[in-house]
Amino acid sequence: VIIHVLYDYTTIHVYRSRNPTEAERLGVVAVGGYGRGDLAPGSDIDLLFLLPYKQTPWGESVVEYMLYMLWDLGLKVGHATRTVQQCISLSKSDMTIRTSLLETRHLCGDSDLFQELRTAYWEDLVPDTEREFIEAKLEERESRHLRAGESRYLVEPNLKEGKGGMRDLHSLFWMAKYVYKLENPRDLMRVGLINDVEYKRVLAAYSFLWAVRCHLHFYTGRAEERLTFDLQPDIARLMGYENQDGRSAVEAFMKEYFRVAKSVGDWTRIFCAGLEASETKKARPSLGKFFDVKNWKRKIEDGFTVESGRINVTEPGIILRNKLNLIKLFHIAAQKDLGIHPDALKLVSRSLRIIDDDLRHDPEANRLFLEILTSPIDPERALRLMSEAGVLGRFIEAFGLVEAMMQFNMYHHYTVDEHTLRAIGVLAKIEKGDLGEEHPLANEIIHKVLSRDVLYVALFLHDIAKGRPEDHSIAGAQLARELCPRLGFDSADTDTVAWLVEQHLFMSEFAQSRDVSDPKTIEDFVAVVQSPERLRLLLVLTVADIRAVGPGVWNGWKGQLLRDLYYEAESVLQGEGAAGSATQREGRIAAAREALALDIASWPAADQEIVRNANNDSYWLIFETKDHLRYAKLICEAAKSPHGVTTHFTIDHFMSITEVAVYTQDQPGLFSQLTGAIAMCGATIMDAKVFTMSNGMALDVFFVQDASGAPFADRGRLKRLETTIEKTVSGELIPADKMSRPKMRRREQAFVLEPVVLIDNNASDIHSMIEVSGRDRPGLLYDLARTLVELRLSIVSAHISTYGERAVDVFYVKDRGGFKITNDSAIKTIRKRLKKAMRNGVNGPSQAAAE
């Protein structure tokens, strides 16, 4: 209405042409989303000012006046001024213009020009270009998915551009409209591309996405298309979702979003099947790059053929007559490493109702499914086909419950089902040797695993009980005990699968948060694992699980922690002595001392004496000979240096870590000072070891990364870190004075994490283990270490893990007398003070003053 009134006002009262020439005509046309009639609150107003054959001063003035007025009104206007011939000419070379003109609507002005444009578009441009248009739209769709994220199951999806989003629906209708000259989406049923039920599903999906998009725009006050963590809870509330049955409103809302995204994917397959079947409206060679078309057809077994390079059924009734063929279709695809023909997928999606308990408990159906899951070729691809077709979630009903389920945290990048399928893909790559350089240990031992099927089934089931009120590991183990016999497993293999599902987080948590050099750690770990086979299975499963969480989650440091734990446990399980026996410890210390003595035999006697007398027992047990030699050089260098502190950096790109070794005079609070210095320089501490030497010196070893999880390796930053450490140790620089409390980013504000402090006196024979978990932030380790110093506790080692927004920091400590903390009052005080440090930040009130 505004545009119509503005046009009338401009052409009648401002630039009225009393005797218009043939050139002084102007049509105002809506194009793109505005032409389609879809305007979200933040959408652009896309206008085409249509001229007859040339621009005139009158036309230029009218367009300019209208645009300035629209801009002054605060509208976002996308505009173009062209003749009819220019529109057609540009559309031939620019697919974006061609697409925008596909959806045009006359608003005001000369209607004859609009009709001339429509006629030229359909008669001069479209004929014989259907193939070109479809190919361009499919290429555009693929590149758009790559930009927005390849999976439709990203937990912060792009509502408009992402896979399964609104633009996918738009693209499919554009192709249908271009090929079939449709005017209304309902016409898709008329030409047979979808049926009535599918049309209603599409309509419901589009309505849902449209409502979410409008809420996003209204709530943010801008054209926001991404459902970020900070927005999801508010949009869920606006959409009417509530907390119920242990599920949060935001998780219920996002599950519905991902179900809709899957529906869009289902319709895409059905549409493409119809498009490909339309011999008169497509060119097989051009679509071949998208449909894997190879022009041949042959029968492979009863009821199935290979057609155009994909598995198809010989006739539609084959599945309805024998339900087993529904599973066999995917089994053949997995065995022959072929895709499934769109016609067959269309048939499958319309036959899902036949999957019932009889099929689920059919021994042959379960045998076929197990072979799909454990296929040596590409099990992820086969399972993904089953999942996207809706078969997997119906055949394995527990898997259906976690389909489209997100976990509302910043650690997991995908929905539960997507994570599971990716994990299976990682496992298959490890088995093939494709990830040998990144995972040398897993690559080696997977071929020693005696129960390959057990490993694949356990990984498939490891998260299958997510979203239930009880612990998902325990509930998943129970589901495994129910499902494995159905798959043909005996009681022994069933027990192993259930154990792996129940303990699938155990090795990761132990490796990242426990001191592997402490004999009690290995003793506790081995007590749970109990056998070399379970150790091998658990290691490979853990690697695949972590790798599939999301980009950047896995790094070489985590790999090294897992390898260290594996080798220590393996030596015990192979009967090389109890991990904590005094005899074994003494033997290892003696061997380490002898190895170093041989390496430094040519050194001056004075240097040899400094190295031999400066180290305590734990120093010899934790590190390898190459490390002892490196530290020996550092100690000798420090003895000859005039400085009070000596720092050495060792960069390990394979482990994605930089070792920062600091040798200086021991003093109370040294560890806290050093953590503060490292935090000020932007490094993230992953692990730390603290050694008090017999000569009154201290060797503190930190393992650090940069913010992206790579080694802290820039020379300028390392030099700054060295200087900062020197100034901090000398007292010239006080971290608490220089560190400001970081402002929480918007997307992090959606997560509320209460601090938790656990004190365990059973995890080590000689130390108390303190585990602190809560919201991660820069400087957190410094705050905690400073608090422990104020509590007069000595830190022996620290182990830092982050899971998205959550940090888990573990400290092995002693009191000033060298004993564990056993006094109940002291334990209560430690918990109180550490929780306070978690909440206050670096510039919060000092703990002593608060007391």
Beta strands, then each sheet from edge to edge (+ up, - down):
strand 1: 27-30
strand 2: 45-51
strand 3: 77-83
strand 4: 105-109
strand 5: 297-301
strand 6: 304-307
strand 7: 310-313
strand 8: 339-340
strand 9: 645-652
strand 10: 657-665
strand 11: 684-692
strand 12: 697-705
strand 13: 756-760
strand 14: 768-775
strand 15: 793-803
strand 16: 806-815
sheet 1: 3+ 2+ 1- 4+
sheet 2: 5+ 6- 7+ 8+
sheet 3: 9+ 10- 12+ 11- 15+ 16- 14+ 13-
end
